[in-house]
C-alpha cells in the first residue's frame, strides 16, 4: 500500500482502430488550434474515412468529391495529405 500523498505508476494498454486514432488526433489538433497552439506538421491520412473525420464530413462526401479533393492512390488505397486538405478548404471558402 502506498503512503498518503505518493503516486504509484500504472501501465495501461489500449488497442484502437486506425479510424479511432485519427479521430483522437483530429480532436487534439482542433483543441490546439482553439487554444492558439501550434498544430503538428502535415501528415498523411489513409482512406476516405480518415479524411472524412479530419474534414468533419461523411466518407460518402469524400468519394463523391474525389475529383476536387487532393489525394493520391497508393495501390488501392486513397491517401490524403492534411496540409493539402487544409489548403483545399481555404481555397474553397475564398471562392464561395
C-alpha positions as CSV (number, residue, x, y, z in Angstrom):
1,X,0.0,0.0,0.0
2,X,1.3,3.5,-0.9
3,X,1.9,6.2,1.6
4,X,-0.6,9.1,1.5
5,X,0.5,11.8,-0.9
6,X,2.6,9.5,-3.1
7,X,1.7,8.2,-6.5
8,X,2.1,4.7,-7.9
9,X,2.8,4.4,-11.7
10,X,0.2,2.4,-13.6
11,X,0.6,1.0,-17.1
12,X,-2.4,0.7,-19.3
13,X,-2.5,-0.8,-22.8
14,X,-5.3,0.3,-25.1
15,X,-5.9,-1.0,-28.6
16,X,-7.5,1.5,-31.1
17,X,-8.6,1.2,-34.7
18,X,-6.8,3.5,-37.1
19,X,-10.1,5.4,-37.5
20,X,-10.4,5.9,-33.8
21,X,-6.8,7.1,-33.6
22,X,-7.3,9.6,-36.4
23,X,-10.4,10.9,-34.6
24,X,-8.4,11.4,-31.4
25,X,-5.6,13.2,-33.3
26,X,-8.1,15.4,-35.2
27,X,-9.7,16.4,-31.9
28,X,-6.4,17.2,-30.4
29,X,-5.4,19.3,-33.3
30,X,-8.7,21.2,-33.1
31,X,-8.1,21.8,-29.4
32,X,-4.6,23.1,-30.1
33,X,-5.9,25.4,-32.7
34,X,-8.6,26.7,-30.5
35,X,-6.1,27.4,-27.7
36,X,-3.7,29.2,-30.2
37,X,-1.1,26.4,-30.0
38,X,0.8,25.1,-33.0
39,X,-0.7,22.2,-34.9
40,X,1.5,19.2,-35.8
41,X,3.1,19.2,-39.2
42,X,1.2,17.8,-42.1
43,X,0.7,14.1,-42.1
44,X,-0.9,11.5,-44.4
45,X,-4.3,10.1,-43.8
46,X,-5.2,6.7,-45.2
47,X,-8.7,6.2,-46.6
48,X,-11.8,8.2,-47.2
49,X,-13.0,7.5,-43.6
50,X,-9.9,9.2,-42.1
51,X,-10.2,12.1,-44.5
52,X,-13.9,12.5,-43.6
53,X,-13.1,12.5,-39.9
54,X,-10.4,15.2,-40.5
55,X,-12.7,17.3,-42.6
56,X,-15.8,16.7,-40.4
57,X,-18.0,15.2,-43.2
58,X,-19.1,11.7,-44.3
59,X,-16.9,9.3,-46.3
60,X,-19.6,9.4,-49.0
61,X,-19.0,13.1,-49.5
62,X,-15.2,12.4,-49.9
63,X,-15.9,9.7,-52.5
64,X,-18.4,12.0,-54.3
65,X,-15.8,14.8,-54.5
66,X,-12.6,12.9,-55.3
67,X,-12.3,14.9,-58.5
68,X,-12.0,18.1,-56.4
69,X,-10.2,16.9,-53.2
70,X,-6.5,16.5,-53.4
71,X,-5.4,12.9,-53.0
72,X,-3.1,10.2,-54.3
73,X,-3.6,6.5,-54.8
74,X,-1.2,4.0,-53.3
75,X,-2.3,0.8,-55.0
76,X,-5.9,0.5,-54.0
77,X,-5.6,2.9,-51.0
78,X,-6.6,6.6,-51.1
79,X,-4.0,8.9,-49.3
80,X,-4.8,12.4,-48.2
81,X,-2.2,15.0,-47.0
82,X,-3.6,17.1,-44.2
83,X,-1.7,20.3,-45.5
84,X,-3.3,19.7,-48.9
85,X,-6.7,19.3,-47.4
86,X,-6.3,22.5,-45.3
87,X,-5.3,24.4,-48.5
88,X,-8.3,22.9,-50.3
89,X,-10.6,24.1,-47.6
90,X,-9.1,27.6,-47.6
91,X,-9.4,27.9,-51.3
92,X,-13.0,26.6,-51.3
93,X,-14.0,29.1,-48.7
94,X,-12.5,32.0,-50.6
95,X,-14.3,31.1,-53.8
96,X,-17.8,30.8,-52.2
